[in-house]
């Protein structure tokens, strides 16, 4: 056996897979059991948190066991083992680090504070928790949503003040023709202000995203008295853009 090789010589293929599968099932039985026993409630919460780590450990064990079975008798085993280890660690760092880095950027711009009203896509609510990798906000419908920072930086997001809670509306438009984005944004702003349904003094938030087809997806955060006025505003914009 080569130094550093990953091997379990007393296991055949069937025995090894049966062993891993048994651990997988046993852990889930324990989690289910603790969920229904009140004194074990804290244990259940802890097990739920570490369950993904256990699953990842089992998956990595299978990967290295397969590598050992294929390359165990060759000089390539240390090289393949090192390469796979580097790849797995890189994926882990990327998965955890992208949210952490996005959070640093967003926090540096003073985007978040507790009890701040925000809107993410079609959901609005109040920030109730801020962590290193994600934030939680309670929606107007009573939901609690956990959102990774990397998702926030890639989606349509806006901050709302308390008095805007029932005035802010999201309008999404699709434009197939390629235009200058600066001119398009200015044209949209003028059209919005020239409609009778828009609240004066409220600056609309306009986000223009290029699509693979050469057109644009347009996200608008506008302020009207009610949703009916927002629908009328959307219809006016669609007609103005030649839709």
PyMOL commands that set and color helices and strands:
alter all, ss='L'
color gray80, all
select helices_A, chain A and resi 13-36+38-71+77-108+149-154+162-164+181-193+227-240
alter helices_A, ss='H'
color red, helices_A
select strands_A, chain A and resi 117-120+123-130+134-139+144-148+157-160+168-175+205-210+216-223
alter strands_A, ss='S'
color yellow, strands_A
deselect
rebuild
show_as cartoon
